[in-house]
Amino acid sequence: MSTKFYLAGKMSGIPQFNFPLFLRVAKALRWQGYDIVSPAEIDDEEDKLVAMNSKTGCFMPGDKTWGDFLARDVKLLADGGISGIIFLPGWEKSSGAKLEATVGLLKRFNFMRWDDSRGAPVPMARMSVACALHQEFANE
C-alpha cells in the first residue's frame, strides 16, 4: 500500500492563503508519483475563490473560522487514511501546521520536507519534527 501524504505549511497571513505554493507543490509531487492531499484543494469552490482573491490571507471565507478549517484537517489526519506529512518551507511558523505535525507524531507518520532547490521532498526524522515543535516553547 502506498503512503498518502498530507501537505502542511503556513497559510494564514500569506496572500491567497499560500494556495499557489500548495497547488504547485501538489502538482509536482503527483507528477513524481506521490499520493497527495492538500488543504488548498479540499475547500469547496466558494471558499477556494475567496482564498485566491485574498491579498492578505487574513480573513476566512463566509462564516467559517480558522478553527473550522483546522478541525477538518486534523480529523482528516486522524482518520483519513493518511500516513505521512510533507512540510512546506516555513511550516514551523504556522500554528496549524504545528498542530498537524503533533497529530503526525502521535500517529507515527512518515515525514518529509519540500526542498524547492531540488524540486522534490527529502526525508525528515520524527526527532527533527519534535525538535522543531519543542523549539517553539524553548524560546518563550
C-alpha positions as CSV (number, residue, x, y, z in Angstrom):
1,M,0.0,0.0,0.0
2,S,1.4,3.4,-0.9
3,T,1.7,6.2,1.6
4,K,-0.8,9.0,1.3
5,F,0.9,12.3,2.2
6,Y,-0.7,15.5,3.5
7,L,0.8,18.9,2.6
8,A,1.3,21.1,5.7
9,G,2.5,24.7,5.7
10,K,1.8,28.2,6.6
11,M,-1.4,29.6,5.0
12,S,-2.7,32.4,7.2
13,G,-1.2,35.8,6.7
14,I,0.1,35.0,3.2
15,P,-1.5,36.4,0.1
16,Q,-4.0,33.9,-1.4
17,F,-3.6,31.9,1.8
18,N,-0.5,30.4,0.1
19,F,-2.6,28.4,-2.3
20,P,-0.3,29.0,-5.3
21,L,2.6,27.2,-3.4
22,F,0.4,24.4,-2.2
23,L,-1.0,23.9,-5.7
24,R,2.4,24.0,-7.4
25,V,4.0,21.5,-4.9
26,A,1.0,19.1,-5.0
27,K,1.2,19.0,-8.8
28,A,4.9,18.4,-8.8
29,L,4.6,15.6,-6.2
30,R,1.8,13.9,-8.1
31,W,4.0,14.1,-11.2
32,Q,6.7,12.3,-9.2
33,G,4.2,9.6,-8.2
34,Y,3.1,10.7,-4.7
35,D,-0.5,10.3,-3.4
36,I,-1.2,13.8,-2.1
37,V,-3.9,15.5,0.0
38,S,-3.6,19.3,0.0
39,P,-5.7,21.6,2.2
40,A,-5.7,24.1,-0.7
41,E,-7.6,21.6,-2.8
42,I,-10.3,20.3,-0.4
43,D,-12.1,23.5,0.2
44,D,-15.4,24.0,-1.6
45,E,-15.4,26.1,-4.7
46,E,-16.7,29.3,-2.9
47,D,-14.0,29.1,-0.2
48,K,-11.3,28.5,-2.9
49,L,-12.4,31.6,-4.8
50,V,-12.4,33.8,-1.7
51,A,-9.0,32.5,-0.7
52,M,-7.5,33.0,-4.1
53,N,-8.8,36.6,-4.1
54,S,-7.3,37.4,-0.6
55,K,-4.5,39.9,-0.8
56,T,-3.6,39.4,2.9
57,G,-4.6,35.8,3.8
58,C,-6.1,37.3,7.0
59,F,-9.8,36.6,6.7
60,M,-11.8,33.5,6.4
61,P,-14.5,32.9,3.7
62,G,-18.1,33.2,4.7
63,D,-19.0,32.3,8.3
64,K,-16.3,29.7,8.7
65,T,-13.5,30.2,11.2
66,W,-9.8,29.2,11.2
67,G,-10.9,26.5,13.7
68,D,-13.4,25.1,11.3
69,F,-10.7,24.6,8.6
70,L,-8.2,23.3,11.1
71,A,-10.7,20.8,12.7
72,R,-11.5,19.4,9.2
73,D,-7.7,18.9,8.5
74,V,-6.9,17.4,11.9
75,K,-9.8,14.9,11.5
76,L,-8.5,14.1,8.1
77,L,-5.1,13.4,9.5
78,A,-6.5,11.3,12.4
79,D,-8.7,9.0,10.3
80,G,-8.4,9.9,6.6
81,G,-6.0,7.1,5.5
82,I,-3.0,9.5,5.6
83,S,0.3,8.1,6.9
84,G,2.7,10.9,6.0
85,I,3.2,14.7,6.0
86,I,5.3,16.7,3.6
87,F,6.1,20.1,5.2
88,L,6.4,23.2,3.1
89,P,9.1,25.8,3.9
90,G,8.2,27.9,6.9
91,W,5.8,25.4,8.4
92,E,7.3,26.0,11.8
93,K,5.8,29.5,11.8
94,S,2.3,28.1,11.4
95,S,0.1,27.2,14.4
96,G,-2.0,25.0,12.2
97,A,1.0,23.1,10.7
98,K,2.4,22.6,14.2
99,L,-0.8,21.0,15.3
100,E,-0.8,18.8,12.2
101,A,2.8,17.8,13.0
102,T,1.8,16.9,16.5
103,V,-1.0,14.7,15.2
104,G,1.5,13.1,12.8
105,L,3.9,12.4,15.7
106,L,1.1,10.8,17.7
107,K,0.2,8.6,14.7
108,R,3.8,7.8,13.9
109,F,3.6,9.2,10.4
110,N,6.4,9.4,7.9
111,F,7.7,12.9,7.5
112,M,9.3,14.7,4.6
113,R,10.1,18.4,3.8
114,W,9.7,20.0,0.4
115,D,13.1,21.2,-0.9
116,D,12.4,23.8,-3.6
117,S,16.0,23.7,-4.8
118,R,15.7,20.0,-5.6
119,G,12.0,20.2,-6.7
120,A,11.5,17.2,-4.5
121,P,10.8,16.1,-0.9
122,V,13.6,14.9,1.3
123,P,13.1,12.6,4.3
124,M,12.8,14.2,7.7
125,A,13.3,12.3,11.0
126,R,10.5,12.3,13.6
127,M,13.0,13.7,16.0
128,S,13.6,16.7,13.7
129,V,9.8,17.4,13.8
130,A,9.6,17.0,17.5
131,C,12.6,19.3,18.0
132,A,11.0,22.0,15.7
133,L,7.9,21.9,17.9
134,H,10.0,22.0,21.1
135,Q,11.9,25.0,19.9
136,E,8.7,27.0,19.9
137,F,8.4,26.5,23.7
138,A,12.1,26.8,24.4
139,N,12.1,30.4,23.0
140,E,9.3,31.7,25.3
